[in-house]
Amino acid sequence: DQGSDEAQYETTIKFANKEGRHLYNIEEALGRIEDGTYGKCLECEKEIGLPRLRSLPYARLCIECKELEEAGKL
């Protein structure tokens, strides 16, 4: 029982962390809407493509910069 309780606790914590990050990203996007920078890449300042914003409305980087970030080159 203790093992299953610990597993449930870990699952709850992971879910809360994921939801917290999601909420943070949404709040950041709302701030960019307010200051007029929404839809612009925070790295290169080019427009973020509409397909990317449709699939990830809180995207902060264009796809090119995101790929560089994931590759550790930013």
TAHU-V647902 format. One record per residue. N is the residue number from 0. RES is the residue in three letters. PSI is psi in degrees with one decimal (999 if undefined). Layout:
((N RES PSI) (N RES PSI))
This chain:
((0 ASP -41.0) (1 GLN -38.1) (2 GLY -42.1) (3 SER -33.0) (4 ASP -41.9) (5 GLU -39.8) (6 ALA -41.5) (7 GLN -40.3) (8 TYR -45.5) (9 GLU -41.6) (10 THR -42.1) (11 THR -43.6) (12 ILE -44.2) (13 LYS -42.3) (14 PHE -44.8) (15 ALA -41.6) (16 ASN -43.7) (17 LYS -44.8) (18 GLU -37.1) (19 GLY -43.4) (20 ARG -40.6) (21 HIS -46.5) (22 LEU -42.3) (23 TYR -45.8) (24 ASN -39.7) (25 ILE -44.4) (26 GLU -38.9) (27 GLU -42.5) (28 ALA -40.6) (29 LEU -37.5) (30 GLY -39.0) (31 ARG -33.6) (32 ILE -45.6) (33 GLU -38.0) (34 ASP 3.0) (35 GLY 11.3) (36 THR 2.4) (37 TYR 137.0) (38 GLY -0.8) (39 LYS 137.1) (40 CYS 131.0) (41 LEU -14.1) (42 GLU -56.4) (43 CYS -8.0) (44 GLU 11.3) (45 LYS 161.7) (46 GLU 137.5) (47 ILE 133.4) (48 GLY 142.8) (49 LEU -41.8) (50 PRO -37.4) (51 ARG -43.3) (52 LEU -32.1) (53 ARG -37.5) (54 SER -26.1) (55 LEU 80.4) (56 PRO -21.1) (57 TYR 19.1) (58 ALA 136.1) (59 ARG -12.4) (60 LEU 146.9) (61 CYS 167.0) (62 ILE -37.4) (63 GLU -46.8) (64 CYS -35.1) (65 LYS -40.8) (66 GLU -40.3) (67 LEU -41.6) (68 GLU -44.9) (69 GLU -28.3) (70 ALA -1.3) (71 GLY 21.8) (72 LYS 5.1) (73 LEU 999))
